[in-house]
Amino acid sequence: LVKDIGVSNFSVKKLKQLMKTARIKPSVNQVERHPYLQNPELLQYCKENGILVTAYSPLGTRATPLAAKYETTKHILDNEVIQEIAAKHQVTPAQVLVAWAVACGTSVIPKSTKVHRMKENLESASLLSKLDEDDLARITALDVHQRYLDGSFWCAEGSPYTLENLWDEAHLQKN
């Protein structure tokens, strides 16, 4: 038997639709989340409804064509604010991002195949008590609603999906 059910990439709209008919509410919603894509409305809705948010790509990604699309925004690991906070606490930018995500009440799944990076990710927990209100506010101010993974691979010709109905965001357009 299934004890818990999780969903992935559900917007507030999709979660509300699901909650109307589901006998078992989801226990987790896995979404892309990092300082450039914070989605506070989704985070708040999930909190209010007892749904844990798990952040994938919490360090951004350099491995997609979409990552190169944002010429005006540095990659999140190279962002000056993240760099300054990392230097202040003598940690890596990745550790700052993992600690920030956990401080926001999310779980994180940073991808790495390197043992030393996996160790650094785990050591991010020690940074939680060191990030101060100013650090958190500076990171929160970085939100520009920028996705690194836009889901366009689901929107092939003949597919029922569009970027608009994937994310429930009318302003998205296929590029």
Salt bridges, closest charged atoms under 4 A:
GLU32 OE2 - HIS34 NE2 2.87
ASP78 OD2 - ARG62 NH1 3.04
GLU80 OE2 - LYS74 NZ 2.76
GLU84 OE1 - ARG138 NH2 2.34
GLU123 OE2 - LYS119 NZ 3.70
ASP132 OD2 - LYS88 NZ 2.77
ASP135 OD1 - LYS88 NZ 2.92
ASP135 OD2 - HIS89 NE2 2.72
ASP168 OD2 - LYS14 NZ 2.90
GLU169 OE2 - HIS145 NE2 2.94
GLU169 OE2 - ARG147 NH2 3.11
GLU169 OE1 - HIS171 NE2 3.80
